């Protein structure tokens, strides 16, 4: 059973209209990195926590923070039962990313549902050391 997808097929999402990424090139880079994460999980499609951790790190690296659009982006990476769950629950039930993330982990993660915070991105580390 596959929980994660390598396709961004689904509801149309205009990658260039969401903040804080400022250029379409940044969104194209984000999309490519996002697809790479999804592809990596085909070998272990049941690892919900790892998939979510990688997604959180990617969003952090691109400056998305707790942007509610993360729900839409994350849904595009799901397949099978996870995609069905998202269609049934997420469109109306969740207003925040943290609420969605917690419900997703409760439903699909095995064991503890703690997801560590993203590690600092390289650009933030350089900036921090220069100040």
Protein Blocks (a to p, Z undefined) as FASTA:
>chain_A
ZZbdcbfgdcdddfklccfbfbfklmmmmmmmmmmmmmmmmmmmmlmmlmmmmmmmmmmm
nonmjafklmmmmmmmgghjllmmmmmmmmmmpmbfklmmmmmmmmmpgcjfbdcddddd
fklmmmmmmZZ
